[in-house]
Amino acid sequence: MQKHALIILSGLTLGALAVFLVLMGNPGNYGVCIACMLRDITGALGLHRAPVAQYLRPEIIGLSLGATLTALITREFRTTGGSSPLLRFALGFVGMIGMLVFLGCPVRTVLRLAGGDLNAGVGLVGLVAGIILGTQFLKKGFSLGRAAKVSSANGSVFPLFMLGLLAAALIAPSFILASETGPGSLHAPLFLSLGAGVIIGVLAQRSRLCMAGGIRDAIFFKDYHLLYGFLGVFIAALLGNLLVGSFKLGFAGQPLAHTDGLWNFMGMLLAGLTAVLLGGCPLRQLVAASEGNTDAVITVLGLIAGAAFAHNFGLAASPTGVPPGGQVAVLLGLLFTLGIGLVVCKFKLGGEVKNEKSGCQGTLLS
C-alpha cells in the first residue's frame, strides 16, 4: 500500500477539509465542489446575474496557486498546448451544463453521498455510465491530439489570473459581486478557505487526484490506483459527517439537491462522458491548468462559459427541480458530445497516446 499512500492521503484530506469547510460556513454537502465554485466565481465577476450564486470562492484560488507553487518547486511546471483547444472549450462548456443540472461535479457527487444524499447515488450511477461510454471511444482511438511545447509566456497567464482573483478577494472592490442570500452567501472565512484550497492543491498536484479518472483507469487500464483517492474522500467525509452530526440518509430535504432521479442520472452521464474525452474531471483540469497546461486552461474557460450560459438562460437546476430548458440542454449536450466522439474516431486526429498495457489509444491528462 506504500505506493498508494499519497493518493489515499490526498483523498482523506480533501474529504476531511470538505466537512470542516461546511462546518465553518460553506453550504451543506458542498465542501469543495469545483463546478459549483467556478460557477460562483463566474457570478462574482458579473458573467451571470443569478443573485444567489455569486462569490469569489477562495478555495479555487488557493487550490490553483498551491498547485502552481508545487509544480514550480518540483520542476513539473511545463507550458504546453495546441491540442484541439476549440473542442476542449466546447466539451468543458457542455460538461458544466450537465453538472449544474445535477448540482455538483464528480467531487461533490462523492461528498453528497458521504452526507447521506441518495440522489447522489443516482448521479454516481450516471457518472459511471458516462465514463464507461467514454472509454468505448478511447478503445476506438479517440484522441484530441498531442500537446506541444509553447512559449512560456502562455503558461504564466492562468497563475497571474488567479493572483488577480486573490487580490480582488482581499480588497473586495465594488465591481466584484457577492450574494446576500442563497448558496453564494454561505461561505467559510476567507483565509481559512484559502488555506484549505492551498493544501488540497498541493496534494492534488502531487497525487494526480481525479474522481472521474479513477473510474476510467479501473475500467480502461485495470489500474485501481486513483480509486484509492476516490474512496479516501468518501471515507473521510462520511466519518466527518457522522462525527459532527450532519449525516442525513435519504432523498428528500438534502442541501442544494433535487430529487429528479432521471436528470440526476442524465446530468452526470454527460459530465462523465465529457470528463473522459477531456482526460480528467474539473479538479484535474484546474490542477493541470495551474501546471502550465494551456489546453486545460481552455477547458476551465469552457467550464466558466458553460456556467455563465446555464444561469443566464435559466438552464441550471435548483432544489425545486430541473427546468425544461436544462433538460433540453443536457440532451443536446449528449448528442453534441457523442457526435464529436464519432467524428474524431472516424477521422483520427493526430498525436494519439498509446497505452502499452491495453494497446488502446486515448487522451489522458497525466
Stockholm file with secondary structure:
# STOCKHOLM 1.0

chainA/1-366         MQKHALIILSGLTLGALAVFLVLMGNPGNYGVCIACMLRDITGALGLHRAPVAQYLRPEIIGLSLGATLTALITREFRTTGGSSPLLRFALGFVGMIGMLVFLGCPVRTVLRLAGGDLNAGVGLVGLVAGIILGTQFLKKGFSLGRAAKVSSANGSVFPLFMLGLLAAALIAPSFILASETGPGSLHAPLFLSLGAGVIIGVLAQRSRLCMAGGIRDAIFFKDYHLLYGFLGVFIAALLGNLLVGSFKLGFAGQPLAHTDGLWNFMGMLLAGLTAVLLGGCPLRQLVAASEGNTDAVITVLGLIAGAAFAHNFGLAASPTGVPPGGQVAVLLGLLFTLGIGLVVCKFKLGGEVKNEKSGCQGTLLS
#=GR chainA/1-366 SS CGGGHHHHHHHHHHHHHHHHHHHTTSCTTTSSCHHHHHHHHHHHTTSSCCTTSCCCCHHHHHHHHHHHHHHHHTTCCCCEECSCHHHHHHHHHHHHHHHHHHTSCHHHHHHHHHTTBHHHHHHHHHHHHHHHHHHHHHHTTCCCCCCEECCHHHHHHHHHHHHHHHHHHHHCCTTSCCCSSSGGGCCCCHHHHHHHHHHHHHHHHHHTCCHHHHHHHHHHTCCCHHHHHHHHHHHHHHHHHHHHTCCCCBSTTCTTCCCCHHHHHHHHHHHHHHHHHHTSCHHHHHHHHHTTBHHHHHHHHHHHHHHHHHHHTTCSCBTTBCCHHHHHHHHHHHHHHHHHHHHHHHHCCSCCEECTTTCCEECCCC
#=GC SS_cons         CGGGHHHHHHHHHHHHHHHHHHHTTSCTTTSSCHHHHHHHHHHHTTSSCCTTSCCCCHHHHHHHHHHHHHHHHTTCCCCEECSCHHHHHHHHHHHHHHHHHHTSCHHHHHHHHHTTBHHHHHHHHHHHHHHHHHHHHHHTTCCCCCCEECCHHHHHHHHHHHHHHHHHHHHCCTTSCCCSSSGGGCCCCHHHHHHHHHHHHHHHHHHTCCHHHHHHHHHHTCCCHHHHHHHHHHHHHHHHHHHHTCCCCBSTTCTTCCCCHHHHHHHHHHHHHHHHHHTSCHHHHHHHHHTTBHHHHHHHHHHHHHHHHHHHTTCSCBTTBCCHHHHHHHHHHHHHHHHHHHHHHHHCCSCCEECTTTCCEECCCC
//
